[in-house]
Amino acid sequence: MQSTVIAQKDGAAGRIRLNRGQARNALTHEMCDSMIAALRAWKDDASVQFIMIDHVDGTLGFCSGGDMQMLSAPGKKGEANARSFFEKEYRLNEMIATFPKPCITFLDGKVMGCGVGLAKLGTYQVATERTELSMPETGIGLFPNAGATWFLPKLDGEIGTWLALTGARMIGEDTVAVGLSSHYCPTNQLTELKLALTKYGVDVLNDCQCSADFSQVEHLEEMDRLFSGSCAVQISSKLNKGSEWAKAQATKISAKSPLSIKIALRQMRTGTYLGSVTDALRIEYRIASRILSTSDFREGVRAKIIDKDHSPRWSTHRLQAVTFDMVAKFFSPMRDKEWRPT
């Protein structure tokens, strides 16, 4: 049986390759454990100058997020298992964000959900023309996590809010344009780039493209204006009264879990004031621990991943029905059950 994570030294790099192709490299407990162990081993290893994270060729993209079928297993045992996964995943996220050596991630192919966090919390991210990046969690009754509360609000204007609420996909160079990746490399040059990095170190990235024009630049002013504020109902109303592009965004939001939409919006506003990635992950663990038991999460996974009928029956289809107090309880402290990095 092949390992789902291949961790080994490669020249100057400590190289981690995801190898769960049958599941589009969706993360599991074991994969998080393997990556944590590798980072611990290489932290004080002088022969490892930097970390390089990518996926084995032919495994259909970098990382499609967490294994949702595993996370949505029914019953208290299933919820406990899912909470354990989030605890490990966030520990991995925090290690990458605070690692004393540069971390370079290659975002070739699909990058979704916690796969985005795995990459964005590192030092450098290399995209290709095949990169398809998104945080679609509101569509399965979940919420943008793996550090999204920290890094999405830091994008220019309301780009982070737009991505969190709509689950919009960023393709190729657009990820560089909005700040979700730091460099761009065509796929026909990837092998050469990785080889050069292992031989000569991180400075090789200086020869890569590190800027790009945003393909939706004409919508930025409208995006900033319509996605501003802390009221999801008002944002939806403004979008429905806007241009055809704006109405299309409102349609996307209307298909998501209203509870998840309101949680995600509060995340974006809360993240603006946080002092560290650790603070963001602690809040996300509070949300994750509670959202696992909601009917919206179970129904979202059923509709989008298990049955694939794409017709989730949310607990309510009205944003107005989700009150402030309903959302606030997901963010409240957990006393002795708070998440802490180890």
RODO-2510 file (C-alpha; in nm, 4 decimals, decimal comma):
residues 342
     n   res          X          Y          Z
     1     m     0,0000     0,0000     0,0000
     2     q     0,1471     0,3341    -0,1071
     3     s     0,1953     0,6110     0,1457
     4     t    -0,0482     0,9017     0,1080
     5     v     0,2340     1,1428     0,1927
     6     i     0,5887     1,1018     0,0652
     7     a     0,8330     1,2992     0,2799
     8     q     1,2036     1,2893     0,2008
     9     k     1,5075     1,5109     0,1585
    10     d     1,5780     1,6252    -0,1949
    11     g     1,8946     1,8307    -0,2211
    12     a     1,8523     2,1448    -0,0136
    13     a     1,4795     2,0787     0,0333
    14     g     1,2688     1,8841     0,2750
    15     r     1,0115     1,7694     0,0220
    16     i     0,6525     1,6723     0,1018
    17     r     0,4415     1,5237    -0,1784
    18     l     0,0719     1,4444    -0,1429
    19     n    -0,0114     1,1040    -0,2899
    20     r    -0,3810     1,0279    -0,2463
    21     g    -0,4802     1,0519    -0,6080
    22     q    -0,8021     0,8507    -0,5865
    23     a    -0,9407     1,1216    -0,3556
    24     r    -0,7824     1,4247    -0,5269
    25     n    -0,5365     1,4470    -0,2381
    26     a    -0,8083     1,5244     0,0163
    27     l    -0,6452     1,5396     0,3585
    28     t    -0,6914     1,2761     0,6292
    29     h    -0,5707     1,2364     0,9892
    30     e    -0,2810     1,0243     0,8698
    31     m    -0,1702     1,2762     0,6079
    32     c    -0,1665     1,5572     0,8651
    33     d     0,0304     1,3357     1,1071
    34     s     0,2879     1,2549     0,8385
    35     m     0,3398     1,6194     0,7457
    36     i     0,3653     1,7275     1,1096
    37     a     0,6249     1,4574     1,1754
    38     a     0,8300     1,5634     0,8725
    39     l     0,8268     1,9303     0,9721
    40     r     0,9345     1,8452     1,3260
    41     a     1,2220     1,6328     1,1950
    42     w     1,3435     1,9024     0,9567
    43     k     1,2978     2,2057     1,1812
    44     d     1,6486     2,1825     1,3295
    45     d     1,8107     1,9819     1,0483
    46     a     2,0838     2,2043     0,9049
    47     s     2,0878     2,0088     0,5784
    48     v     1,7279     2,1170     0,5075
    49     q     1,7283     2,4797     0,3922
    50     f     1,3614     2,5038     0,2980
    51     i     1,0403     2,3005     0,2669
    52     m     0,8818     2,2176    -0,0681
    53     i     0,5211     2,0912    -0,0756
    54     d     0,3622     1,9576    -0,3934
    55     h     0,1756     1,6503    -0,5177
    56     v     0,2832     1,3366    -0,6976
    57     d     0,2460     1,3683    -1,0752
    58     g    -0,0829     1,2304    -1,2012
    59     t    -0,2763     1,2754    -0,8760
    60     l    -0,5217     1,5294    -1,0204
    61     g    -0,4282     1,8483    -0,8466
    62     f    -0,2551     1,9726    -0,5359
    63     c    -0,5270     1,9285    -0,2699
    64     s    -0,9083     1,9239    -0,2823
    65     g    -0,9397     2,0071     0,0897
    66     g    -1,0311     1,7808     0,3790
    67     d    -1,1963     1,4426     0,3269
    68     m    -1,5591     1,5515     0,3624
    69     q    -1,7076     1,2018     0,3719
    70     m    -1,4814     1,1211     0,6644
    71     l    -1,5700     1,4479     0,8386
    72     s    -1,9450     1,4000     0,7962
    73     a    -1,9687     1,0489     0,9463
    74     p    -2,2879     1,0348     1,1577
    75     g    -2,3155     1,0156     1,5338
    76     k    -2,1069     1,1377     1,8261
    77     k    -1,8161     0,9129     1,7307
    78     g    -1,8109     1,0677     1,3837
    79     e    -1,8193     1,4210     1,5253
    80     a    -1,5369     1,3412     1,7682
    81     n    -1,3320     1,2023     1,4808
    82     a    -1,3956     1,5166     1,2767
    83     r    -1,2993     1,7446     1,5664
    84     s    -0,9778     1,5466     1,6034
    85     f    -0,9050     1,6044     1,2341
    86     f    -0,9548     1,9806     1,2615
    87     e    -0,7321     1,9886     1,5690
    88     k    -0,4520     1,8154     1,3749
    89     e    -0,5079     2,0128     1,0565
    90     y    -0,4893     2,3442     1,2400
    91     r    -0,1749     2,2285     1,4205
    92     l    -0,0221     2,1620     1,0795
    93     n    -0,1398     2,5025     0,9546
    94     e     0,0161     2,6767     1,2550
    95     m     0,3445     2,4896     1,2098
    96     i     0,3666     2,5967     0,8455
    97     a     0,2776     2,9579     0,9287
    98     t     0,5460     2,9816     1,1989
    99     f     0,8099     2,7481     1,0513
   100     p     1,1619     2,8987     1,0807
   101     k     1,2539     2,8019     0,7245
   102     p     1,0857     2,9057     0,3977
   103     c     0,7952     2,6883     0,2798
   104     i     0,7246     2,6737    -0,0944
   105     t     0,4010     2,5185    -0,2204
   106     f     0,3191     2,4300    -0,5812
   107     l    -0,0465     2,4947    -0,6655
   108     d    -0,0778     2,2943    -0,9860
   109     g    -0,4339     2,1779    -1,0572
   110     k    -0,7255     2,2020    -0,8138
   111     v    -0,6639     2,3707    -0,4797
   112     m    -0,9685     2,3848    -0,2559
   113     g    -1,0625     2,4589     0,1041
   114     c    -0,7941     2,3588     0,3506
   115     g    -0,5604     2,2994     0,0556
   116     v    -0,5606     2,6783     0,0138
   117     g    -0,4669     2,7225     0,3789
   118     l    -0,1939     2,4602     0,3513
   119     a    -0,0382     2,6726     0,0783
   120     k    -0,1209     3,0310     0,1714
   121     l     0,0113     3,0083     0,5273
   122     g     0,3541     2,9202     0,3902
   123     t     0,6146     3,1617     0,2585
   124     y     0,5748     3,1206    -0,1192
   125     q     0,3106     2,9738    -0,3480
   126     v     0,3777     2,8854    -0,7133
   127     a     0,0735     2,8742    -0,9434
   128     t     0,0454     2,7417    -1,2986
   129     e    -0,2014     2,7860    -1,5847
   130     r    -0,3794     2,4748    -1,4506
   131     t    -0,4354     2,6206    -1,1036
   132     e    -0,8032     2,6308    -0,9991
   133     l    -0,8230     2,7770    -0,6502
   134     s    -1,1391     2,8175    -0,4459
   135     m    -1,2838     2,8080    -0,0960
   136     p    -1,6305     2,6609    -0,1631
   137     e    -1,7114     2,5588     0,1941
   138     t    -2,0279     2,7696     0,2295
   139     g    -2,1796     2,5462    -0,0398
   140     i    -2,1548     2,2387     0,1823
   141     g    -2,2712     2,3991     0,5047
   142     l    -1,9180     2,4498     0,6319
   143     f    -1,7081     2,7701     0,6437
   144     p    -1,3745     2,8963     0,5022
   145     n    -1,1087     2,7654     0,7404
   146     a    -0,7461     2,6477     0,7652
   147     g    -0,6444     3,0054     0,8405
   148     a    -0,8857     3,1765     0,6000
   149     t    -0,9997     3,4028     0,8843
   150     w    -0,6425     3,5326     0,8847
   151     f    -0,5445     3,5553     0,5173
   152     l    -0,8669     3,6319     0,3261
   153     p    -0,9360     3,9665     0,5030
   154     k    -0,5816     4,0741     0,4130
   155     l    -0,6484     4,0624     0,0384
   156     d    -0,7124     4,3978    -0,1290
   157     g    -1,0539     4,5546    -0,0845
   158     e    -1,3364     4,3036    -0,0540
   159     i    -1,1792     4,0282    -0,2645
   160     g    -1,1567     3,8017     0,0399
   161     t    -1,5222     3,8569     0,1290
   162     w    -1,6262     3,7867    -0,2310
   163     l    -1,4285     3,4616    -0,2353
   164     a    -1,5578     3,3504     0,1052
   165     l    -1,9257     3,4125     0,0303
   166     t    -1,9472     3,3002    -0,3321
   167     g    -1,6833     3,0246    -0,3482
   168     a    -1,5587     3,1828    -0,6730
   169     r    -1,2672     3,0123    -0,8487
   170     m    -0,9367     3,1810    -0,9188
   171     i    -0,7650     3,0474    -1,2317
   172     g    -0,3929     3,0565    -1,3081
   173     e    -0,2388     3,4034    -1,2997
   174     d    -0,5423     3,5488    -1,1212
   175     t    -0,4157     3,3842    -0,8015
   176     v    -0,1005     3,5955    -0,8322
   177     a    -0,2995     3,9071    -0,9178
   178     v    -0,5108     3,8898    -0,5993
   179     g    -0,2301     3,7747    -0,3685
   180     l    -0,3206     3,4103    -0,3125
   181     s    -0,0002     3,2929    -0,4758
   182     s     0,3358     3,4660    -0,4892
   183     h     0,4763     3,3314    -0,8175
   184     y     0,3671     3,1871    -1,1502
   185     c     0,5371     2,9167    -1,3561
   186     p     0,4064     2,7450    -1,6727
   187     t     0,3662     2,3703    -1,6260
   188     n     0,6219     2,2934    -1,8966
   189     q     0,8845     2,4614    -1,6769
   190     l     0,7797     2,3138    -1,3400
   191     t     1,0149     2,0160    -1,3398
   192     e     1,3095     2,2392    -1,4236
   193     l     1,2125     2,4891    -1,1518
   194     k     1,1806     2,2224    -0,8825
   195     l     1,5162     2,0719    -0,9793
   196     a     1,6829     2,4135    -0,9671
   197     l     1,5332     2,4824    -0,6259
   198     t     1,6690     2,1585    -0,4800
   199     k     2,0130     2,2401    -0,6209
   200     y     2,0449     2,6124    -0,5616
   201     g     1,7839     2,7100    -0,3030
   202     v     1,4960     2,9553    -0,2674
   203     d     1,6644     3,2398    -0,4588
   204     v     1,5769     3,0560    -0,7806
   205     l     1,2225     3,1919    -0,7372
   206     n     1,3562     3,5380    -0,8221
   207     d     1,3499     3,4351    -1,1872
   208     c     0,9767     3,3518    -1,1782
   209     q     0,6873     3,5793    -1,2671
   210     c     0,5559     3,7455    -0,9516
   211     s     0,2860     3,9840    -1,0783
   212     a    -0,0168     3,9635    -1,3052
   213     d    -0,3254     4,1539    -1,4148
   214     f    -0,6565     4,0466    -1,2626
   215     s    -0,8994     3,9195    -1,5258
   216     q    -1,1931     4,0744    -1,3368
   217     v    -1,0354     4,4112    -1,2719
   218     e    -1,3392     4,5863    -1,4215
   219     h    -1,5509     4,4523    -1,1335
   220     l    -1,3231     4,5542    -0,8463
   221     e    -1,4896     4,8875    -0,7727
   222     e    -1,8328     4,7259    -0,7718
   223     m    -1,7017     4,4361    -0,5636
   224     d    -1,5589     4,6672    -0,2980
   225     r    -1,8783     4,8698    -0,2816
   226     l    -2,1315     4,5869    -0,2799
   227     f    -1,9487     4,3411    -0,0544
   228     s    -1,8748     4,5996     0,2153
   229     g    -2,0473     4,6000     0,5527
   230     s    -2,1304     4,3372     0,8129
   231     c    -2,4878     4,2516     0,7138
   232     a    -2,5268     3,9611     0,4719
   233     v    -2,8901     4,0559     0,3993
   234     q    -2,7838     4,4043     0,2902
   235     i    -2,4989     4,2662     0,0776
   236     s    -2,7390     4,0282    -0,0966
   237     s    -2,9886     4,3096    -0,1532
   238     k    -2,7235     4,5400    -0,3006
   239     l    -2,6002     4,2647    -0,5311
   240     n    -2,9511     4,1910    -0,6579
   241     k    -2,9900     4,5598    -0,7502
   242     g    -2,6532     4,5805    -0,9246
   243     s    -2,5138     4,4870    -1,2646
   244     e    -2,5480     4,1500    -1,4337
   245     w    -2,2166     4,0520    -1,2730
   246     a    -2,3483     4,1542    -0,9304
   247     k    -2,6722     3,9617    -0,9784
   248     a    -2,4709     3,6540    -1,0723
   249     q    -2,2858     3,6830    -0,7390
   250     a    -2,6186     3,7099    -0,5558
   251     t    -2,7345     3,3923    -0,7282
   252     k    -2,4227     3,2108    -0,6130
   253     i    -2,4765     3,3242    -0,2540
   254     s    -2,8429     3,2215    -0,2614
   255     a    -2,7393     2,8606    -0,3314
   256     k    -2,5179     2,8432    -0,0204
   257     s    -2,6137     2,7656     0,3367
   258     p    -2,7497     3,0900     0,4884
   259     l    -2,5939     2,9943     0,8223
   260     s    -2,2551     2,9398     0,6590
   261     i    -2,2815     3,2690     0,4690
   262     k    -2,3385     3,4635     0,7889
   263     i    -2,0586     3,2798     0,9695
   264     a    -1,8191     3,3466     0,6810
   265     l    -1,9028     3,7167     0,6722
   266     r    -1,8427     3,7494     1,0456
   267     q    -1,5086     3,5689     0,9966
   268     m    -1,4012     3,8245     0,7386
   269     r    -1,4823     4,1140     0,9672
   270     t    -1,3334     3,9486     1,2765
   271     g    -1,0113     3,8567     1,0966
   272     t    -0,9326     4,2221     1,0339
   273     y    -0,8633     4,2696     1,4054
   274     l    -0,6780     3,9479     1,4913
   275     g    -0,3137     3,9582     1,5927
   276     s    -0,1912     3,6200     1,4711
   277     v    -0,2639     3,3069     1,2719
   278     t    -0,2989     3,1231     1,6034
   279     d    -0,5838     3,3537     1,7043
   280     a    -0,7585     3,2815     1,3738
   281     l    -0,7171     2,9056     1,4060
   282     r    -0,8522     2,9139     1,7614
   283     i    -1,1687     3,0859     1,6389
   284     e    -1,1985     2,8438     1,3490
   285     y    -1,1745     2,5484     1,5833
   286     r    -1,4619     2,6913     1,7867
   287     i    -1,6725     2,7166     1,4715
   288     a    -1,5688     2,3759     1,3360
   289     s    -1,6426     2,1969     1,6636
   290     r    -1,9968     2,3292     1,6603
   291     i    -2,0866     2,3292     1,2931
   292     l    -2,0174     1,9552     1,2640
   293     s    -2,3416     1,8794     1,4479
   294     t    -2,5603     2,1056     1,2325
   295     s    -2,8063     1,9692     0,9806
   296     d    -2,6742     2,2101     0,7158
   297     f    -2,3288     2,0513     0,7210
   298     r    -2,4629     1,6984     0,6926
   299     e    -2,7063     1,8017     0,4201
   300     g    -2,4430     1,9961     0,2253
   301     v    -2,2064     1,6993     0,2167
   302     r    -2,4909     1,4684     0,1158
   303     a    -2,6042     1,6906    -0,1708
   304     k    -2,2653     1,7905    -0,3083
   305     i    -2,0373     1,4959    -0,2327
   306     i    -2,2310     1,1780    -0,1533
   307     d    -2,5545     1,1797    -0,3579
   308     k    -2,4342     1,4611    -0,5874
   309     d    -2,7863     1,5829    -0,6606
   310     h    -2,6638     1,9398    -0,5906
   311     s    -2,9968     2,0250    -0,4289
   312     p    -2,9242     2,0753    -0,0590
   313     r    -3,2240     2,1256     0,1675
   314     w    -3,0885     2,3848     0,4080
   315     s    -3,2465     2,4367     0,7495
   316     t    -3,3608     2,7721     0,6097
   317     h    -3,3246     2,9345     0,2675
   318     r    -3,3558     3,2869     0,4069
   319     l    -3,0612     3,4893     0,5337
   320     q    -3,3076     3,6874     0,7453
   321     a    -3,3922     3,3729     0,9440
   322     v    -3,0342     3,3394     1,0716
   323     t    -3,0100     3,5707     1,3732
   324     f    -2,7114     3,7437     1,5267
   325     d    -2,7299     3,5197     1,8337
   326     m    -2,7381     3,2052     1,6194
   327     v    -2,4098     3,3088     1,4573
   328     a    -2,2467     3,4445     1,7728
   329     k    -2,2608     3,1104     1,9527
   330     f    -2,0226     2,9587     1,6953
   331     f    -1,7577     3,2173     1,7891
   332     s    -1,7907     3,2054     2,1671
   333     p    -1,5011     3,0678     2,3788
   334     m    -1,4967     2,6962     2,4636
   335     r    -1,3442     2,7225     2,8119
   336     d    -1,1255     2,4169     2,8722
   337     k    -1,1811     2,2803     2,5181
   338     e    -1,0088     2,5667     2,3326
   339     w    -0,7681     2,4719     2,0547
   340     r    -0,4004     2,5197     2,1352
   341     p    -0,0971     2,4523     1,9160
   342     t     0,1490     2,1955     2,0470
***
